[in-house]
Amino acid sequence: MSHVSQAPVTTPDAEPVPPVPTSFDEVKGWFSAHDQVLFDWFLTRQNEAAPVAGDLLELGAFMGKSAIFLGGYLRDGEEFTVCDLFDSPAPDDFNLEEVRDSYPTLTRRGFETNYLAFHEALPTVIQAPTSVVAEKVRPGSCRFVHIDASHLHEHVVQDIASSRIVAAPDAVVVFDDYRSAHCPGVAAAVWAAVATGELHPIAVSASKLYATWGDPQPQQAALLGWLEDRSDLWHGVDVIDGKPLVRIGDEGAPVPPAPQPLHPPVPVPAAAPAPAAPRPAPRPGVRWRRLAKDLLPPLVTRAIVARRRRARA
Ligand SMILES: C[S@@+](CC[C@H](N)C(=O)[O-])C[C@H]1O[C@@H](n2cnc3c(N)ncnc32)[C@H](O)[C@@H]1O
């Protein structure tokens, strides 16, 4: 079965209209299956087991992969805010180089097209450096903050400080790339905040560190209880400065149900086979010969044929 083509089209002013994704897999981004499982656990728990009030916030949205996922956990009356430069200039040369090298084709329009393929309404979009977040987002309002914008040390330090201002009590704050070789500034900023004793790590995956500015113990205890029953996620507990930290690794955990497009692709039925061309009606003589061949004994047929030939000669 084939699907309606999603090829980019061009508007009259020649600005290309981004293609509309027809599945979550088609949305580009960096959001592992394993971290989707952990986001789902933290957000579902906030929604159900231990209700935590508050909004959602993402710093660094790119084409919307993690934002589309997060938007699925938004409850009535809550606000989801994303902050990204998109196609605006970065605030300094290092950041300019970072975004030019890593996200050269990113546009706000691309993000919005992707997001609206899965949700009825856009989140609140702040198109600006993340340094403005603490002024724009209500203090103490967010229950979940995903920090995945600039990976430069001084920006991450600022994002950490902003997350503290906007976080609700017991909010989950997630840091991407907290230990990647290509961005040591993130590790330096995150571990410094932990070392001061203010930011409390709950758990780490290969790519993300899950922390809180509140008391980590209830979330850690619930997480460990959940992990006990999971054979598709391995875990261990390290003690850092006298406090436990849960390490979690993937052993084939199935991803949570993917966000579904609002308008699934229209299946195009397979083309029906072309009708067979009508057979030409046999010429009268041909029809007679076929009938004679089928019905008369061969000797009689041969005699008739010989007689007709002699008559024509
Ligand atoms: C790694 S990507 C985000 C990936 C996304 N969360 C996902 O899961 O696919 C980082 C994003 O941060 C944005 N960014 C980089 N520096 C920024 C800054 N100083 N302020 C705001 N956004 C920034 C980039 O434009 C890019 O879209």
The ligand as a Gaussian input file, in Angstrom:
#p B3LYP/6-31G(d) Opt

LIG

0 1
 C       20.173000      19.321000      20.523000
 S       19.030000      20.425000      19.830000
 C       17.520000      20.031000      20.653000
 C       17.042000      18.653000      20.347000
 C       15.621000      18.363000      20.752000
 N       15.373000      18.564000      22.163000
 C       15.275000      16.929000      20.348000
 O       15.031000      16.105000      21.201000
 O       15.285000      16.631000      19.156000
 C       19.507000      21.962000      20.504000
 C       18.617000      23.128000      20.138000
 O       19.008000      24.224000      20.959000
 C       18.920000      25.426000      20.219000
 N       19.839000      26.400000      20.834000
 C       21.187000      26.425000      20.775000
 N       21.665000      27.464000      21.475000
 C       20.600000      28.123000      21.990000
 C       20.435000      29.256000      22.803000
 N       21.477000      29.978000      23.255000
 N       19.189000      29.662000      23.143000
 C       18.106000      28.963000      22.686000
 N       18.204000      27.859000      21.926000
 C       19.436000      27.439000      21.581000
 C       19.285000      25.031000      18.802000
 O       18.692000      25.947000      17.890000
 C       18.716000      23.593000      18.700000
 O       17.441000      23.605000      18.139000

